[in-house]
């Protein structure tokens, strides 16, 4: 994995404010890699190797939380993120609109 790209992804994730979420594709676009949403997911699955980042704030384009990330929903709820059902964040209310 390219370390520079990994840190670009993690720095973008670090910008997501509490109470907001971003999609994998949104993070990919922010770093100029529009077609690399899966790369974002791969980096986030290994994020603990690089330090502490708010990876729980990244969901898929439909707002679905990661099925293998047991703590994600609780962490998001603690930050005030609104869910539209058991596994989907309300993207209309909670998606990060970066400047």
C-alpha positions as CSV (number, residue, x, y, z in Angstrom):
1,X,0.0,0.0,0.0
2,X,1.3,3.5,-0.9
3,X,2.0,5.2,2.4
4,X,1.5,8.7,0.9
5,X,-2.0,7.9,-0.4
6,X,-2.8,6.2,2.9
7,X,-2.0,9.3,4.8
8,X,-3.9,11.5,2.3
9,X,-7.0,9.3,2.9
10,X,-6.6,9.4,6.7
11,X,-6.0,13.2,6.8
12,X,-9.3,13.6,4.8
13,X,-11.1,11.4,7.2
14,X,-9.6,13.4,10.1
15,X,-11.4,16.5,8.7
16,X,-14.9,15.0,9.1
17,X,-16.6,16.8,12.0
18,X,-18.3,15.1,14.9
19,X,-21.9,14.3,14.1
20,X,-21.3,14.0,10.3
21,X,-20.3,11.2,8.0
22,X,-18.7,10.9,4.6
23,X,-18.9,8.1,2.0
24,X,-15.9,6.2,0.8
25,X,-16.3,7.7,-2.7
26,X,-16.5,11.2,-1.2
27,X,-13.1,10.7,0.5
28,X,-11.7,9.3,-2.7
29,X,-12.8,12.4,-4.6
30,X,-11.3,14.7,-1.9
31,X,-7.9,13.2,-2.5
32,X,-8.2,13.3,-6.3
33,X,-8.8,9.5,-6.7
34,X,-12.5,9.6,-7.8
35,X,-12.7,6.0,-8.8
36,X,-11.0,4.5,-5.8
37,X,-13.6,4.2,-3.1
38,X,-12.5,0.6,-2.5
39,X,-9.0,1.8,-1.8
40,X,-10.4,4.1,0.8
41,X,-12.1,1.1,2.5
42,X,-8.9,-0.9,2.4
43,X,-6.9,1.9,4.0
44,X,-9.5,2.4,6.7
45,X,-9.5,-1.3,7.5
46,X,-5.8,-0.9,8.4
47,X,-6.0,2.6,9.9
48,X,-4.9,1.5,13.3
49,X,-1.4,1.0,11.9
50,X,-1.1,4.7,11.2
51,X,-2.6,6.2,14.4
52,X,-6.0,7.2,15.7
53,X,-8.5,8.5,13.1
54,X,-12.3,8.8,13.2
55,X,-12.8,6.0,10.6
56,X,-16.3,5.3,12.1
57,X,-17.5,8.5,10.3
58,X,-17.1,6.8,6.9
59,X,-20.0,4.8,5.4
60,X,-21.0,3.6,2.0
61,X,-22.8,5.9,-0.5
62,X,-26.2,4.8,0.7
63,X,-25.2,5.4,4.4
64,X,-24.8,1.8,5.3
65,X,-22.3,1.2,8.2
66,X,-19.6,-1.5,7.9
67,X,-21.0,-4.9,8.8
68,X,-17.7,-6.0,10.3
69,X,-17.2,-2.8,12.5
70,X,-19.2,-3.7,15.6
71,X,-18.6,-0.4,17.4
72,X,-19.4,1.9,14.5
73,X,-23.1,2.5,15.1
74,X,-22.6,3.2,18.8
75,X,-19.8,5.6,18.1
76,X,-21.9,7.5,15.6
77,X,-25.0,7.5,17.9
78,X,-22.8,9.0,20.6
79,X,-21.9,11.9,18.2
80,X,-25.6,12.5,17.4
81,X,-25.6,10.9,13.9
82,X,-29.2,10.1,12.9
83,X,-30.0,6.7,11.5
84,X,-32.9,6.0,9.1
85,X,-33.0,2.3,10.0
86,X,-30.8,-0.2,11.9
87,X,-27.9,-0.1,9.5
88,X,-28.1,3.1,7.5
89,X,-27.2,6.7,8.4
90,X,-29.6,9.4,7.3
91,X,-27.3,10.9,4.6
92,X,-29.6,13.8,3.9
93,X,-29.2,15.0,7.5
94,X,-25.7,13.8,8.4
95,X,-23.5,13.9,5.3
96,X,-20.5,16.1,5.6
97,X,-20.6,19.0,3.2
98,X,-16.9,20.0,3.0
99,X,-15.9,23.5,1.9
